[in-house]
Amino acid sequence: MFPWRATSVLPQKEPLVAKRQTTYYCGACGFEAPKWIGRCPSCDAWNSFDEAPRLQKQSSSHAGRAARSHAAPLRMADVENAAARRLSTGILDFDDLLGGGIVPGGVMLVAGPPGVGKSTLALAVASSLAGGSKILYACAEESAAQTKLRAGRLAASDEILLAASDDVEAIVAAARETRPALLVVDSIQTVFLPGVDGAPGSVSQVRECAQMLTRFGKESGCAVLLVGHVTKDGSIAGPKVLEHLVDVVLSFDGEHLGVHRLLRATKNRFGATDGVCVFEMAEGGLREVRDPSLVFLGERRGATPGATVVATLAGARPLLAEVQALVSAAGYSSPRRLVSGVDYNRVCMIVAVLERRLGMQLSTNDVYASVVGGLRVTEPAVDLGIAVAIVSALRDRAIAHDVVCSARSASPANCAKSAARRGALPKPRSSASNALSCPPRRAQSIRPPRSSSLRRERSRKPSP
């Protein structure tokens, strides 16, 4: 009506968008914090926090229905014993390491450095079970054609079902449809969940994917084998909660230039954790080594100063290993103590005992000690062998090649006889306790020093 009047245009308000809520997780222990922290208050790790989106919680009604549907209590006597129907893989040492075989519904994690043979081990386990059970192999890092090419090189079974997908929901749907006895996921750091923000391998993705696979295994009774990666410092990539979720954590490592691989159990809810399984990487894949003593003593040639044989226990199996030591003059004011395969503090304590009780000058020398073959020995029974190797290196005197050093807990006589029968050592001629015969020092009574005033008072007393 009034065209000359200027109309005022009000600025339009932008629609309100909810602020994205994020949280920070410690990659070492899984501690959660609302903001970034330089040092984790739970595990004292530095620069270990990663940003991850905060997940939306379910409504109380849905959560209540889910809780009520799974809250039916059962008597302990009515629960089926899963140990009575374990799956035997046919790899004897692998079954012993797990406590007698794979438990249905159990979740296992095999972690190791790149190129050590994790996928080869997973494919070997799947191939050994494919003859009598249905196996589903989810290859997230390779295509189906690449996995078949690798399976042909390893002469694996053709009955394995392949699922070339990195979507966890698709993998679980395929597993619900096929109902396998074992589900292999290669690897947990490359799969993702569509409803969770973050790239594959992030803290949130690894945590949520592991929870979904674990929940599927517990509900369906299907055993799950996860292949995991490790970081530069040797720890498993991802949050620490990944190790808490699974039932079994297996560490697979070995020397890159060597052909032997060691498989250890760092966590096992169904068995012991002090066992070791030795494999040999051949052209046709991994080959089980039934007698590890032959591996650890295979390159031993005659008597050498600083080298000795010790008897130890790997779970319930006695085995022989070689301990090597080197003592050289220190180039700096503070001597160095470097160890590999043994505890650093125990070696330092043994060096202190040798220097204090036997009068050996080790404070001005560098001491190096290691176990041949990449074996890690934690049993105190090898302390005598470490001491013998250090003394032999210091005196430059070789120990006889048929002498075994150990304590009573490892039964060295039985270990030596068993190794002699297998050809690892000649027939033992001397006892293990006589490997280093040092005469005991005579005990001396130490009297407290008398004060000068007490001596003067006694000197003043008249003699009777």
DAJO-V907141 format. One record per helix or strand of 3 or more residues. SS is the DSSP state (alpha for helix, beta for strand). FROM is the first residue (numbers start at 1). TO is the last residue. Records with the same first field share a line. If there is no record, write none. Layout:
SS->FROM-TO + FROM-TO
This chain:
beta->22-26 + 49-53 + 107-112 + 135-139 + 161-163 + 182-186 + 223-230 + 248-253 + 260-268 + 276-282 + 285-288 + 307-314 + 317-329 + 337-340 + 365-371
alpha->60-69 + 76-78 + 82-85 + 92-98 + 118-129 + 144-153 + 168-178 + 203-220 + 241-245 + 292-296 + 344-357 + 380-395 + 408-410 + 412-422 + 432-434 + 452-460
